[in-house]
Amino acid sequence: MFAADRIDHLQRVIEPALTSGQIVVCDRYLLSSFAYQSLAVDMDWLRQLNRQARRPDLTLWLTVSPATSRRRRWQRPADERYEADDHLARVAAQMGDVSRQLRSELQIVAVDGEGSAQEVLTRLQAAVMERLR
């Protein structure tokens, strides 16, 4: 269902926006799907399901410690606290594994997500500018 939704969203929203010259930023695209879903199903099968999905020009992977993740989750509304620490630790480890496997295919750049919002934004901007060069 995630892959089907992604293809639909690509066709209806992303591709038309790119065709018109817009920059498109997505939250949780292929890297997230591969990391979360490959905990339960085979990675080759996931890649096959997502074969029609446009590969990103850049994937920014924000890395944070478990403590930072926990603190930020608890600062959100209660309905966004559903992910348990142990599950997120498994996802984070899987994200690292998937990132190493698919770094060039998904154009993955790890960005330190620790610190203030301004500090993280500055790092994100630097990563994007480096990619644009």
N, C-alpha and C positions, 0 to 999 in steps of 0.2 A: 504494500500500500504506500509506503514511503517513496519508493521508486516511481510508482505511477503518479503520485501527487507531484513529485519533482518534475517529471516530464510534462505534465499538464501546466505547471507553473512556468516552466521554461517556454513552452509554446505560447501561452497566453500573455505573460508579463515580461519575462527576461529578454527573450529574443527580439520582440518588437522594440523594447527600450534600447537594446544594443544597436539595432538596425537604425534607430533614429539618432544615434550618437551619444546616448546617455551612458553614464557610469552606473553600474549596478553593484550594490553591496548586499550580500546575503548573510544571514546569521544561520549557522549550522547547515552547511551544505554537504558535499560528499565525504569529507574527512570525518565529520561527526557521525554520519550514518554508518560509515565503515567501522568506526571505532565502537560505537554502541552496539550495532547489530552483529558484528563478528564475535561478540562474546557468546552469542547463542547459535549462530549459523555459520556455515562455511564461507570464507572470504571469497573464494573463486565464484561461488554462487551469487554473492552480493555484487561482485564486479560484473558478472553477466547480466544481472537484473538492471544495473545502472549503466550498461554499455552505451545507451543512447543519450545519456545525460552529457551535456556540454562540459568539458573539463574547464576548470577555472583558470583565469590568467594569473591569479595569485590567491593562495590560501594563507591567511594569517591565523596562526595557532597561538592563542594567548595561554601561556603557562603560568600557573599559580600553585602555591603550596596548599596542602589540604586545609591548613588552618585559615588561610586567606579565603579559600573557597567556602568553608563553613561560615566564617564571619559575614561574607557577602550574601550568602543565601539567607542567613537569619535577618539581614537588613531588608529583605524583600517582603512582599505580602506573603501571608501564610500559605497560600495556594502554590507558591513556587518553591517550597521547602521539601518537596516530596522525595528528592533523591538522597538516599542515605550515604553516609560517609564511606562505608565499605564498598558500596556499589560505585561511587565516584572514584575511589582509589583504583578499582579494577578498570574502569573506563579510562582513567588517566594513563595507566600502564599500557592499555591497549592502544590508546591514541599515540603513544610513543612508538610502539611496534608498527602500527599502520603508517605512521609518518615516515619511518625509516624505509618501509617497503615502497611507498608511493610518492616519495618526496618530489621526484621530477615530474611524474604524471600529473600530480595535483598542484605543482608549483608551491610547495609548503615552505613557509618561513616561520620559525618559532619566534615569538615575541614575549619578552618578560612582562607578565601581567601584574607583577607586584608593584606596590606604591600607589600614589594618588592617581586620580583619573587623569590629571594633566600630564603626569609622568608617563603613564601608559599611552595616552594619546600622542605624545611626542615620539615615543618609540614606534608606534604604529605609522605615524606620518613618515618617519625616517625609512621604515621598511617599504612603504609604498613608493617613496621617491627613489629609493635604490632600484626598485623594480622598473620604474619608468625610465631610468637611465639606460 
